């Protein structure tokens, strides 16, 4: 017998149940309608069309026989018609009803019909249907739940899992059902969880698992229940991996520098505060600054600059002890916090840093680091002041080391350019000799001659970032390639400007492709707005290119080259300088 409370405790999603009457006698139809209405909606027509809408069928023998085929089909269906009850009203004794009908009939009421019994049977059948539909809804909710659900027997044998559960643990259902839970999860983790469950009702835990090649965090909770006096545990698991990984990423980013994987400034300052105790004395600080980073960024782009910062971080990390704290302060600055480290011990660490720098020597991208140190020996000293003292010393060292460092970087750039294009180096060497000779004929000062020689050497340094394929292309450059090449004047200007030693020719490098009539690049300067040395070098550059073979053009004679310079006098070249150059070449 079904418990009345179970029937009452169901979903009520519709106001009225729909009952179809397959009753042949009009008089019986009217009696049944009187019993059923207005509490229920009664339908008597178009049986086939109303099948999906009805909750109960009441039929007599004639109605059952007439729609026998449809009713048998309904009873076989397990989808939308799951448990559609059929009540037969009949004058025939139950033992005389054919077995094929008994198999599909849910209730039988003999005529004459007693209203009280009839209403009671209707209510029971509708209650059972409602319960079945409720179970169906909850079954779908469970099967499609975003949480994984697993039902265990008392011996921890798995009897049910939903799709989400099998997806989370990455196993097929058939490989899970009837297995012990310890065959799915590590036994120590499950034991730990259930032991905790005994102590704390409705215990909830986050467990960490290695499943195949993935690391997962699962939130796990269990609900105890009974089925036919059998104890059941329903495990509910939620995959927290993505959320925890995001939390870890946020935590990582809050204390780590993403580029170098060192600690960041925030962490360093918190550690300064934590370690600033008498027990940690003496506390030493090292400040480090990467020389020439801006020059590398301007010459090769920030990607190459980032690579240099990573290399620097690796060098510094190799030099410290396990208890030391190394952080990137931002930009090109790094800081060390060395607890229980005297000044003498700090000098040893500085020596290790310098040795590591020498080991990693790269001719193309040499690493140069300015360093400064300071030590807190007494508790009354302010650690922030000690850090400032180390920073000041580092800055003083940077001023003296930076010029040499940048000169090395520029030489590295020139070497890289020469490796890309042999003709570029030879072109630069020829230009330096011709520039000095022509400069002397112009009676330039010694200072101007030195600048002109430097300009001849560096005028194409902006080409370091142009690919070898473009530099040595035998055919005419296309529009995009020409745009890249034209950018080398500005790029060279930035490189030269980054170094105090070469800044004196930065403007001349920027202007060496400007034309007298304003048709040059990159700024369309004209006349005497173009620097004097740039006007000289543009003539020498053009002349040397014309009289030597290049990947994209054949050499012409000196006479033809001078004729071309004469032709372009007043448009491309300063007319006065063009005439003097022609005369100089002819006389020499």
DAZIPE-V610617 format. One record per residue. N is the residue number from 1. SS is DSSP state (A for helix, B for strand, O for the rest). PHI is phi as a letter, one per 20 degrees, with the letter a starting at -180 (NA if undefined). PSI is psi in whole degrees, 0 to 359 (* if undefined). Layout:
BEGIN
<<N & SS & PHI & PSI> <N & SS & PHI & PSI>>
END
This chain:
BEGIN
<<1 & O & NA & 136> <2 & O & e & 132> <3 & O & f & 129> <4 & A & g & 323> <5 & A & f & 324> <6 & A & f & 318> <7 & A & f & 324> <8 & A & f & 329> <9 & O & e & 73> <10 & O & c & 171> <11 & O & f & 131> <12 & O & d & 91> <13 & O & e & 348> <14 & O & c & 151> <15 & O & f & 319> <16 & O & c & 140> <17 & O & f & 147> <18 & B & d & 122> <19 & B & d & 128> <20 & B & e & 131> <21 & B & d & 111> <22 & B & d & 63> <23 & O & d & 124> <24 & O & f & 324> <25 & O & e & 126> <26 & A & g & 320> <27 & A & f & 316> <28 & A & f & 322> <29 & A & g & 313> <30 & A & f & 320> <31 & A & f & 314> <32 & A & f & 321> <33 & A & g & 319> <34 & A & f & 321> <35 & A & f & 323> <36 & A & e & 326> <37 & O & e & 150> <38 & O & e & 6> <39 & O & f & 327> <40 & O & c & 158> <41 & B & e & 127> <42 & B & d & 131> <43 & B & c & 138> <44 & O & c & 354> <45 & O & c & 159> <46 & O & l & 62> <47 & O & g & 309> <48 & A & f & 320> <49 & A & f & 338> <50 & A & d & 9> <51 & A & g & 318> <52 & A & f & 350> <53 & A & e & 346> <54 & O & e & 155> <55 & O & d & 345> <56 & B & b & 141> <57 & B & d & 129> <58 & B & d & 122> <59 & B & c & 152> <60 & O & d & 183> <61 & A & g & 316> <62 & A & f & 317> <63 & A & f & 321> <64 & A & f & 317> <65 & A & f & 321> <66 & A & f & 319> <67 & O & d & 28> <68 & A & g & 314> <69 & A & f & 315> <70 & A & f & 319> <71 & A & f & 319> <72 & A & f & 322> <73 & A & f & 318> <74 & A & f & 317> <75 & A & f & 336> <76 & A & e & 337> <77 & O & f & 140> <78 & O & c & 19> <79 & O & d & 253> <80 & O & f & 343> <81 & O & d & 22> <82 & O & g & 121> <83 & O & l & 80> <84 & O & d & 105> <85 & B & f & 148> <86 & B & c & 124> <87 & B & d & 127> <88 & B & d & 128> <89 & B & d & 130> <90 & B & b & 158> <91 & O & e & 351> <92 & O & e & 143> <93 & O & f & 148> <94 & A & g & 320> <95 & A & f & 345> <96 & A & e & 355> <97 & O & f & 129> <98 & O & g & 145> <99 & A & g & 323> <100 & A & f & 331> <101 & A & e & 322> <102 & A & g & 329> <103 & O & f & 340> <104 & O & d & 352> <105 & O & e & 135> <106 & O & e & 329> <107 & B & b & 149> <108 & B & c & 132> <109 & B & c & 127> <110 & B & e & 144> <111 & O & e & 140> <112 & O & f & 147> <113 & O & e & 129> <114 & O & e & 122> <115 & A & g & 315> <116 & A & f & 314> <117 & A & f & 318> <118 & A & g & 311> <119 & A & f & 322> <120 & A & f & 316> <121 & A & f & 321> <122 & A & f & 314> <123 & A & f & 320> <124 & A & f & 314> <125 & A & f & 317> <126 & A & f & 326> <127 & A & f & 317> <128 & A & f & 316> <129 & A & f & 315> <130 & A & f & 321> <131 & A & f & 317> <132 & A & f & 316> <133 & A & f & 323> <134 & A & f & 316> <135 & A & f & 319> <136 & A & f & 317> <137 & A & f & 312> <138 & A & f & 329> <139 & A & f & 318> <140 & A & f & 321> <141 & A & f & 320> <142 & A & f & 313> <143 & A & f & 324> <144 & O & d & 16> <145 & O & f & 140> <146 & O & f & 346> <147 & O & e & 145> <148 & B & f & 134> <149 & B & c & 132> <150 & B & c & 129> <151 & B & d & 127> <152 & B & d & 149> <153 & B & f & 175> <154 & O & f & 331> <155 & O & e & 9> <156 & O & m & 20> <157 & B & f & 134> <158 & B & e & 125> <159 & B & d & 343> <160 & B & b & 140> <161 & B & c & 148> <162 & O & e & 175> <163 & A & f & 322> <164 & A & f & 320> <165 & A & f & 311> <166 & A & f & 328> <167 & A & f & 319> <168 & A & f & 315> <169 & A & e & 1> <170 & O & l & 47> <171 & O & c & 152> <172 & O & f & 152> <173 & A & g & 319> <174 & A & f & 341> <175 & A & e & 1> <176 & O & d & 314> <177 & O & g & 136> <178 & O & m & 7> <179 & O & e & 157> <180 & B & f & 146> <181 & A & g & 332> <182 & A & f & 349> <183 & A & e & 349> <184 & O & d & 314> <185 & O & d & 151> <186 & O & g & 137> <187 & A & f & 321> <188 & A & f & 324> <189 & A & f & 317> <190 & A & f & 316> <191 & A & g & 316> <192 & A & f & 318> <193 & A & f & 311> <194 & A & f & 330> <195 & A & f & 320> <196 & A & f & 325> <197 & A & f & 325> <198 & A & f & 325> <199 & A & e & 323> <200 & O & c & 118> <201 & O & f & 142> <202 & O & l & 43> <203 & O & f & 143> <204 & B & c & 133> <205 & B & c & 157> <206 & B & d & 120> <207 & B & d & 151> <208 & B & d & 128> <209 & B & c & 153> <210 & B & d & 108> <211 & B & d & 116> <212 & O & l & 239> <213 & O & d & 14> <214 & B & d & 146> <215 & B & d & 128> <216 & B & c & 149> <217 & B & d & 125> <218 & B & c & 133> <219 & B & e & 124> <220 & B & c & 136> <221 & B & b & 147> <222 & B & c & 150> <223 & B & c & 127> <224 & B & e & 140> <225 & B & b & 178> <226 & B & c & 146> <227 & B & c & 112> <228 & O & l & 47> <229 & O & m & 12> <230 & B & e & 127> <231 & B & f & 133> <232 & B & c & 148> <233 & B & c & 126> <234 & B & d & 115> <235 & B & e & 130> <236 & B & d & 119> <237 & B & c & 140> <238 & B & c & 129> <239 & B & f & 109> <240 & O & e & 5> <241 & A & g & 309> <242 & A & f & 317> <243 & A & f & 316> <244 & A & f & 320> <245 & A & f & 321> <246 & A & f & 318> <247 & A & f & 318> <248 & A & f & 322> <249 & A & f & 317> <250 & A & f & 316> <251 & A & f & 318> <252 & A & f & 312> <253 & A & f & 334> <254 & A & f & 340> <255 & A & c & 351> <256 & B & c & 151> <257 & O & e & 121> <258 & O & f & 325> <259 & O & f & 311> <260 & O & d & 347> <261 & O & m & 14> <262 & O & e & 170> <263 & B & f & 156> <264 & B & d & 181> <265 & A & f & 320> <266 & A & g & 312> <267 & A & f & 317> <268 & A & g & 316> <269 & A & f & 323> <270 & A & f & 321> <271 & A & f & 325> <272 & A & g & 316> <273 & A & f & 319> <274 & A & f & 320> <275 & A & e & 355> <276 & O & f & 68> <277 & O & c & 161> <278 & A & f & 327> <279 & A & f & 334> <280 & A & e & 358> <281 & O & f & 148> <282 & O & f & 145> <283 & B & d & 125> <284 & B & d & 154> <285 & B & c & 138> <286 & B & c & 130> <287 & B & d & 136> <288 & B & c & 140> <289 & B & c & 127> <290 & B & f & 118> <291 & O & f & 142> <292 & O & m & 13> <293 & A & f & 318> <294 & A & f & 321> <295 & A & f & 319> <296 & A & f & 316> <297 & A & g & 315> <298 & A & f & 328> <299 & A & e & 317> <300 & A & d & 357> <301 & O & n & 164> <302 & A & f & 337> <303 & A & f & 315> <304 & A & f & 322> <305 & A & f & 320> <306 & A & f & 322> <307 & A & f & 321> <308 & A & f & 320> <309 & A & f & 320> <310 & A & f & 317> <311 & A & f & 319> <312 & A & f & 316> <313 & A & f & 319> <314 & A & f & 318> <315 & A & f & 314> <316 & A & f & 322> <317 & A & f & 324> <318 & A & f & 340> <319 & O & e & 350> <320 & O & d & 167> <321 & O & e & 169> <322 & O & f & 324> <323 & O & e & 351> <324 & O & f & 155> <325 & B & d & 125> <326 & B & d & 130> <327 & B & c & 149> <328 & B & e & 121> <329 & B & e & 344> <330 & B & p & 149> <331 & O & l & 237> <332 & O & d & 16> <333 & B & d & 141> <334 & B & c & 154> <335 & B & c & 142> <336 & B & d & 138> <337 & B & d & 118> <338 & B & d & 91> <339 & O & f & 146> <340 & O & l & 48> <341 & O & c & 119> <342 & O & f & 173> <343 & A & f & 320> <344 & A & f & 317> <345 & A & f & 324> <346 & A & f & 322> <347 & A & f & 324> <348 & A & f & 322> <349 & A & f & 320> <350 & A & f & 320> <351 & A & f & 319> <352 & A & f & 320> <353 & A & f & 313> <354 & A & f & 322> <355 & A & f & 320> <356 & A & f & 324> <357 & A & f & 317> <358 & A & f & 321> <359 & A & f & 327> <360 & O & e & 18> <361 & O & g & 131> <362 & O & c & 115> <363 & O & f & 325> <364 & O & f & 318> <365 & O & c & 75> <366 & O & f & 138> <367 & O & e & 129> <368 & O & c & 125> <369 & B & c & 124> <370 & B & e & 134> <371 & B & c & 147> <372 & B & b & 142> <373 & B & c & 159> <374 & B & b & 156> <375 & B & c & 136> <376 & B & e & 117> <377 & O & d & 336> <378 & O & c & 146> <379 & O & f & 332> <380 & O & f & 348> <381 & O & f & 143> <382 & O & e & 124> <383 & A & f & 329> <384 & A & f & 324> <385 & A & f & 325> <386 & A & f & 318> <387 & A & f & 317> <388 & A & f & 321> <389 & A & f & 317> <390 & A & f & 321> <391 & A & f & 318> <392 & A & f & 317> <393 & A & f & 319> <394 & A & f & 318> <395 & A & f & 320> <396 & A & f & 316> <397 & A & f & 324> <398 & A & f & 319> <399 & A & g & 321> <400 & A & e & 332> <401 & A & e & 336> <402 & A & f & 318> <403 & A & f & 313> <404 & A & f & 319> <405 & A & f & 313> <406 & A & f & 323> <407 & A & f & 319> <408 & A & f & 320> <409 & A & f & 316> <410 & A & f & 318> <411 & A & f & 323> <412 & A & f & 321> <413 & A & f & 317> <414 & A & f & 320> <415 & A & f & 319> <416 & A & f & 319> <417 & A & f & 319> <418 & A & f & 323> <419 & A & f & 327> <420 & A & f & 317> <421 & O & b & 104> <422 & A & f & 323> <423 & A & f & 326> <424 & A & f & 318> <425 & A & f & 314> <426 & A & f & 320> <427 & A & g & 316> <428 & A & f & 317> <429 & A & f & 317> <430 & A & f & 320> <431 & A & f & 320> <432 & A & f & 316> <433 & A & f & 314> <434 & A & f & 322> <435 & A & f & 316> <436 & A & f & 318> <437 & A & f & 314> <438 & A & f & 322> <439 & A & f & 320> <440 & A & f & 324> <441 & A & f & 335> <442 & O & e & 359> <443 & O & l & 47> <444 & O & f & 153> <445 & O & f & 165> <446 & A & g & 320> <447 & A & f & 317> <448 & A & f & 324> <449 & A & f & 319> <450 & A & f & 318> <451 & A & f & 319> <452 & A & f & 320> <453 & A & f & 317> <454 & A & f & 321> <455 & A & f & 318> <456 & A & f & 324> <457 & A & f & 323> <458 & A & d & 357> <459 & O & g & 331> <460 & O & d & 16> <461 & A & f & 337> <462 & A & f & 349> <463 & A & e & 358> <464 & A & f & 333> <465 & A & e & 4> <466 & O & e & 138> <467 & O & f & 151> <468 & A & g & 326> <469 & A & g & 318> <470 & A & f & 316> <471 & A & f & 326> <472 & O & d & 17> <473 & O & f & 127> <474 & O & f & 338> <475 & O & e & 177> <476 & O & f & 142> <477 & O & f & 145> <478 & O & e & 180> <479 & A & f & 315> <480 & A & f & 319> <481 & A & f & 320> <482 & A & f & 324> <483 & A & f & 320> <484 & A & f & 315> <485 & A & f & 318> <486 & A & f & 341> <487 & O & f & 351> <488 & A & f & 335> <489 & A & f & 312> <490 & A & f & 320> <491 & A & f & 317> <492 & A & f & 323> <493 & A & f & 315> <494 & A & f & 318> <495 & A & f & 312> <496 & A & f & 322> <497 & A & f & 333> <498 & O & f & 345> <499 & O & d & 128> <500 & O & g & 325> <501 & O & f & 326> <502 & O & d & 354> <503 & A & f & 336> <504 & A & f & 338> <505 & A & d & 10> <506 & A & g & 312> <507 & A & f & 323> <508 & A & f & 321> <509 & A & f & 317> <510 & A & g & 325> <511 & A & d & 3> <512 & O & f & 355> <513 & O & d & 16> <514 & O & f & 148> <515 & O & d & 151> <516 & O & g & 323> <517 & O & e & 5> <518 & O & n & 9> <519 & O & e & 5> <520 & O & e & 198> <521 & O & b & 159> <522 & O & e & 353> <523 & O & d & 4> <524 & O & l & 40> <525 & O & f & 156> <526 & O & c & 162> <527 & A & l & 221> <528 & A & f & 0> <529 & A & f & 339> <530 & O & e & 132> <531 & O & g & 150> <532 & A & f & 314> <533 & A & f & 327> <534 & A & f & 322> <535 & A & f & 322> <536 & A & f & 310> <537 & A & f & 330> <538 & A & f & 324> <539 & A & f & 313> <540 & A & f & 318> <541 & A & g & 309> <542 & A & f & 316> <543 & A & f & 313> <544 & A & f & 321> <545 & A & f & 318> <546 & A & f & 326> <547 & O & e & 8> <548 & O & c & 148> <549 & O & f & 139> <550 & B & c & 163> <551 & O & g & 329> <552 & O & d & 359> <553 & B & b & 152> <554 & O & e & 152> <555 & O & f & 149> <556 & O & d & 168> <557 & O & f & 163> <558 & A & f & 321> <559 & A & f & 317> <560 & A & f & 322> <561 & A & f & 316> <562 & A & f & 323> <563 & A & f & 322> <564 & A & f & 321> <565 & A & f & 319> <566 & A & f & 318> <567 & A & f & 324> <568 & O & e & 4> <569 & B & f & 129> <570 & O & n & 345> <571 & O & d & 292> <572 & O & e & 320> <573 & B & d & 153> <574 & O & g & 118> <575 & A & g & 322> <576 & A & f & 315> <577 & A & f & 325> <578 & A & f & 315> <579 & A & f & 315> <580 & A & f & 323> <581 & A & f & 315> <582 & A & g & 313> <583 & A & f & 319> <584 & A & f & 315> <585 & A & f & 317> <586 & A & f & 323> <587 & A & f & 346> <588 & O & d & *>>
END
